[in-house]
Amino acid sequence: MIYTEFLFSGRLNAYLHEVDIKALEMYDRLAGEYSLQQGVTEQLKAKNQMEWVGRMNNIQNAVEEVIRNEIIS
């Protein structure tokens, strides 16, 4: 497994830190893009908070799935 190479070389923490940073950057970018595409705005939040929360939860789940498939797996 690839992690064994990093573990024995003492670079595991650095590798995991890089993966974490990539995942966070991708999350921010995709969540912003998906929000714009789906019209999830601050105006919606002010008008209908429950609708906004539901849509943001869907966006969060979709983005997390993309990150798991693209970066973590």
C-alpha positions, 0 to 999 in steps of 0.5 A, a space after each residue: 500500500 502507498 501509505 506504508 512507503 510514507 510511514 516508513 520514510 517519516 513523511 506520512 504526516 506531510 503527505 496527509 497534510 497535503 491531501 487535507 489541503 487539496 481536499 479543503 481547496 477543492 471543497 471550497 471551489 466546488 461548493 461555491 460553483 455548485 451554489 452559483 449553479 443552483 441559485 443558492 444565495 444569501 437572498 435565498 437564505 434570508 427569504 427561506 432558511 430551511 430551503 437554503 439549509 436543505 440545498 446546502 446540505 445537498 451541495 455539501 454531500 455532493 462535494 464530499 462525494 466528489 472529493 472522496 472519489 477524486 482525492 481520497 480513493 
